[in-house]
Amino acid sequence: MDLEELKKLCALMREEDLVELTVEEGGRRITLRRAPGPRAPLSAPPKPEEKPEILVRSPVVGTFWIRPAPGEPPFVKVGDPVQAGQTLCIVEAMKVMNEVQAETAGVVEEILVEEGEAVEYGQPLFRLRPI
C-alpha cells in the first residue's frame, strides 16, 4: 500500500466520520484510528436573514427630552414597538421643540442618551430593531 492509498483511506474516514478502519490486502493488515470527537455538521443550517439595526439620530444640536412635558409618561420605553412617523422624543434647540419621529417600524432596543442631556447633530438617540 502506498502513500496515495493511505491518503485516500484517511479522506474516506473523514468523509464517513469513521473512528477506525481496517484494511487487509495481500496478507498485510493495516488499521487506521483517529480520536473520536464531536461530529461537525455536514452543512450548517441556514441562518435567518438578519435585518440591520436602525439608529435614530438627532436632527439638530440641542437638549434631549423623552417626555412631552415634565411629569408626563415618556414617548417610548425600551421594548416598545413603534410605527413609522411615531414621535420618539423631542430635541429642544433655541426654545424650539423638534419632534424626532421613527422613519420605519421597529422595536426600541436601547435609548442611547439620558433625559436632559445635550446632544449633537447626527448623534444616535435610539437603537431600533426592525419588524
Secondary structure, 3 states (H helix, E strand, C coil): CCHHHHHHHHHHHHHHCCCEEEEEECCEEEEEECCCCCCCCCCCCCCCCCCCCEEEECCCCEEEECCCCCCCCCCCCCCCEECCCCEEEEEEECCEEEEEECCCCEEEEEECCCCCCEECCCCEEEEEEEC
